[in-house]
Amino acid sequence: MSLVIQHPEKVDEPVEAKGYAEVISRVAAEGQPVIVQRDGIDLAAIVPLAYLNELMEALAMEEAQRIAKGLDLRRIGKENPPPQSWFDNDEPKPF
């Protein structure tokens, strides 16, 4: 899934809980991320859950690729060959 990243809107930090609820509702309804500021300084971002999921998936993929680069697949294949039973029957093989 590829999301079109929208430029976040900036809002002043809400003083009351109702203000936070309105910001969160807007993010959820419009899919627009919002940066919360205090005294003109960026404090936090409220993003749609789909953005967070996409980010977590991208980070997990990056980590998996980093780990895979460090594996010696030829050595692993020689030390841990598949069982002979995988080759004994006539069903289609995935390799």
DRENDO-1510 file (C-alpha; in Angstrom, 1 decimal, always signed):
<recs>
REC; n; res; u; v; w
REC; 1; MET; +0.0; +0.0; +0.0 .
REC; 2; SER; +1.4; +3.4; -1.0 .
REC; 3; LEU; +0.0; +6.5; +0.7 .
REC; 4; VAL; +0.2; +10.0; -0.8 .
REC; 5; ILE; +1.9; +11.9; +1.9 .
REC; 6; GLN; +0.2; +15.2; +2.6 .
REC; 7; HIS; +2.1; +18.2; +4.0 .
REC; 8; PRO; +1.1; +18.5; +7.7 .
REC; 9; GLU; -1.0; +21.4; +8.9 .
REC; 10; LYS; +0.3; +23.2; +12.1 .
REC; 11; VAL; -1.9; +24.1; +15.0 .
REC; 12; ASP; -1.3; +25.7; +18.4 .
REC; 13; GLU; -1.4; +23.2; +21.3 .
REC; 14; PRO; -5.1; +22.9; +22.4 .
REC; 15; VAL; -5.5; +24.0; +26.0 .
REC; 16; GLU; -8.6; +21.9; +26.7 .
REC; 17; ALA; -9.3; +18.2; +26.0 .
REC; 18; LYS; -12.1; +19.3; +23.6 .
REC; 19; GLY; -9.5; +21.0; +21.4 .
REC; 20; TYR; -7.4; +17.7; +21.2 .
REC; 21; ALA; -10.6; +15.8; +20.4 .
REC; 22; GLU; -11.3; +18.2; +17.5 .
REC; 23; VAL; -7.8; +17.9; +16.1 .
REC; 24; ILE; -7.8; +14.1; +16.3 .
REC; 25; SER; -11.3; +14.0; +14.7 .
REC; 26; ARG; -10.0; +16.2; +11.9 .
REC; 27; VAL; -6.9; +14.0; +11.3 .
REC; 28; ALA; -9.1; +10.9; +11.3 .
REC; 29; ALA; -11.7; +12.4; +9.0 .
REC; 30; GLU; -9.5; +14.2; +6.5 .
REC; 31; GLY; -6.4; +11.9; +6.7 .
REC; 32; GLN; -4.3; +15.1; +7.1 .
REC; 33; PRO; -1.4; +14.9; +9.5 .
REC; 34; VAL; -1.2; +17.8; +12.0 .
REC; 35; ILE; +1.9; +19.1; +13.9 .
REC; 36; VAL; +1.1; +20.5; +17.4 .
REC; 37; GLN; +3.0; +23.5; +18.4 .
REC; 38; ARG; +3.6; +25.3; +21.7 .
REC; 39; ASP; +4.9; +28.9; +21.5 .
REC; 40; GLY; +5.8; +28.3; +17.8 .
REC; 41; ILE; +7.9; +25.2; +18.5 .
REC; 42; ASP; +6.9; +21.9; +17.0 .
REC; 43; LEU; +6.1; +19.4; +19.7 .
REC; 44; ALA; +4.4; +16.4; +18.3 .
REC; 45; ALA; +2.6; +15.0; +15.2 .
REC; 46; ILE; -0.8; +13.5; +15.0 .
REC; 47; VAL; -1.0; +11.3; +12.0 .
REC; 48; PRO; -3.6; +9.0; +10.5 .
REC; 49; LEU; -3.1; +5.4; +11.7 .
REC; 50; ALA; -2.5; +4.3; +8.1 .
REC; 51; TYR; +0.6; +6.6; +8.1 .
REC; 52; LEU; +1.9; +4.9; +11.2 .
REC; 53; ASN; +1.2; +1.4; +9.9 .
REC; 54; GLU; +3.1; +2.3; +6.6 .
REC; 55; LEU; +6.0; +3.7; +8.6 .
REC; 56; MET; +6.2; +0.6; +10.8 .
REC; 57; GLU; +6.1; -1.7; +7.8 .
REC; 58; ALA; +8.9; +0.3; +6.1 .
REC; 59; LEU; +11.0; +0.1; +9.2 .
REC; 60; ALA; +10.4; -3.6; +9.5 .
REC; 61; MET; +11.4; -4.2; +5.9 .
REC; 62; GLU; +14.5; -2.1; +6.3 .
REC; 63; GLU; +15.5; -4.2; +9.4 .
REC; 64; ALA; +14.8; -7.5; +7.5 .
REC; 65; GLN; +16.9; -6.4; +4.6 .
REC; 66; ARG; +19.7; -5.4; +7.0 .
REC; 67; ILE; +19.6; -8.8; +8.6 .
REC; 68; ALA; +19.4; -10.6; +5.3 .
REC; 69; LYS; +22.5; -8.9; +4.0 .
REC; 70; GLY; +24.5; -10.4; +6.9 .
REC; 71; LEU; +23.4; -14.0; +6.2 .
REC; 72; ASP; +25.6; -16.4; +4.3 .
REC; 73; LEU; +22.8; -18.2; +2.5 .
REC; 74; ARG; +25.1; -20.8; +0.8 .
REC; 75; ARG; +26.5; -21.9; +4.1 .
REC; 76; ILE; +23.1; -22.0; +5.7 .
REC; 77; GLY; +21.8; -24.1; +2.8 .
REC; 78; LYS; +24.6; -26.6; +3.1 .
REC; 79; GLU; +24.4; -26.8; +6.9 .
REC; 80; ASN; +20.6; -27.1; +6.9 .
REC; 81; PRO; +19.5; -28.9; +3.7 .
REC; 82; PRO; +15.8; -29.5; +3.2 .
REC; 83; PRO; +14.5; -33.0; +4.1 .
REC; 84; GLN; +14.5; -35.6; +1.4 .
REC; 85; SER; +10.7; -36.0; +1.9 .
REC; 86; TRP; +10.3; -32.7; +0.1 .
REC; 87; PHE; +11.6; -34.3; -3.1 .
REC; 88; ASP; +10.0; -37.7; -2.9 .
REC; 89; ASN; +6.4; -37.0; -4.0 .
REC; 90; ASP; +5.1; -35.8; -7.4 .
REC; 91; GLU; +3.3; -32.7; -6.3 .
REC; 92; PRO; +4.5; -29.4; -7.8 .
REC; 93; LYS; +7.6; -28.0; -6.1 .
REC; 94; PRO; +8.0; -24.2; -5.2 .
REC; 95; PHE; +11.6; -24.4; -6.4 .
</recs>
